């Protein structure tokens, strides 16, 4: 399912127009993005949780040259499925 198909599904299930469904989806995405950028957490009971996790610096190997490279530490977004979603 792509974004357009999701907007259509939201409109069909909610009774909203496609324009309003698109605004709602974009507001949701923007709100989650802003919270995660602030190292926050968004928990949607039954669906899942978006959070930020820290990955430590580590050594890796360039598969082409077999040279050892340093991979810097970084923050990544993590999604943990909730009970309703994980039960599929």
Backbone torsions as a table, in degrees:
resi	resn	phi	psi	omega
1	UNK	NA	127.5	176.6
2	UNK	-98.2	-177.1	-175.1
3	UNK	-62.0	-42.2	-179.7
4	UNK	-64.0	-42.8	178.1
5	UNK	-65.0	-36.6	177.4
6	UNK	-66.0	-43.0	177.5
7	UNK	-59.8	-43.9	178.7
8	UNK	-62.8	-41.2	179.0
9	UNK	-65.7	-41.4	177.8
10	UNK	-62.4	-44.9	179.8
11	UNK	-61.0	-43.3	-178.0
12	UNK	-66.5	-43.9	-175.7
13	UNK	-78.7	-27.3	-175.8
14	UNK	-97.9	-18.7	-175.7
15	UNK	83.1	4.2	176.7
16	UNK	-80.2	161.2	173.7
17	UNK	-73.9	164.0	178.3
18	UNK	-63.5	-35.2	178.7
19	UNK	-64.4	-45.7	179.1
20	UNK	-67.8	-36.7	177.8
21	UNK	-64.4	-40.2	178.1
22	UNK	-64.1	-42.3	178.2
23	UNK	-62.7	-41.7	-179.6
24	UNK	-65.1	-44.5	179.3
25	UNK	-63.6	-44.7	179.6
26	UNK	-65.2	-35.8	176.8
27	UNK	-66.3	-40.0	177.5
28	UNK	-62.0	-49.1	-178.9
29	UNK	-61.5	-43.4	-179.8
30	UNK	-64.2	-42.0	-179.2
31	UNK	-65.6	-43.6	178.5
32	UNK	-64.7	-43.8	-179.9
33	UNK	-60.0	-45.8	-179.6
34	UNK	-62.0	-43.1	-178.3
35	UNK	-66.9	-42.2	-179.8
36	UNK	-67.9	-35.9	177.3
37	UNK	-63.5	-26.1	177.8
38	UNK	-89.1	16.3	-176.4
39	UNK	62.3	25.9	178.4
40	UNK	-87.4	-173.7	-177.4
41	UNK	-136.8	138.6	177.0
42	UNK	-118.4	113.8	-178.4
43	UNK	-110.7	120.2	176.7
44	UNK	-112.5	102.5	-173.9
45	UNK	-54.8	128.4	180.0
46	UNK	88.9	-25.0	-179.0
47	UNK	-99.0	-58.4	179.3
48	UNK	162.4	-177.3	-176.8
49	UNK	-130.5	130.3	172.7
50	UNK	-98.1	130.1	178.4
51	UNK	-148.7	171.4	179.4
52	UNK	-106.6	136.3	177.0
53	UNK	-126.4	149.5	-179.2
54	UNK	-99.6	126.2	174.8
55	UNK	-100.7	129.9	-177.6
56	UNK	-73.3	156.6	174.3
57	UNK	-65.9	146.3	-178.8
58	UNK	-153.1	169.0	177.1
59	UNK	-96.1	143.8	177.1
60	UNK	-134.9	176.8	179.3
61	UNK	-125.8	128.4	174.4
62	UNK	-70.9	116.7	-175.5
63	UNK	-65.6	-24.1	-178.8
64	UNK	-78.1	-45.2	-174.7
65	UNK	-104.4	-10.9	-176.9
66	UNK	65.5	14.2	178.4
67	UNK	-78.8	145.0	176.9
68	UNK	-77.8	132.7	179.0
69	UNK	-125.8	154.6	176.3
70	UNK	-95.3	125.7	176.4
71	UNK	-102.7	118.6	-175.3
72	UNK	-71.3	159.2	175.4
73	UNK	-66.2	149.6	178.3
74	UNK	-157.3	162.4	175.6
75	UNK	-99.0	140.6	177.1
76	UNK	-133.6	159.1	177.7
77	UNK	-90.7	137.4	-178.6
78	UNK	-122.4	140.3	173.4
79	UNK	-120.4	124.3	176.7
80	UNK	-112.0	120.1	-178.4
81	UNK	-65.4	141.1	176.3
82	UNK	-79.0	175.8	-175.3
83	UNK	-60.4	-42.5	-178.9
84	UNK	-65.3	-38.4	-178.2
85	UNK	-78.4	-36.7	-176.6
86	UNK	-73.3	-18.4	-176.4
87	UNK	-78.3	1.4	-177.7
88	UNK	-72.1	NA	NA
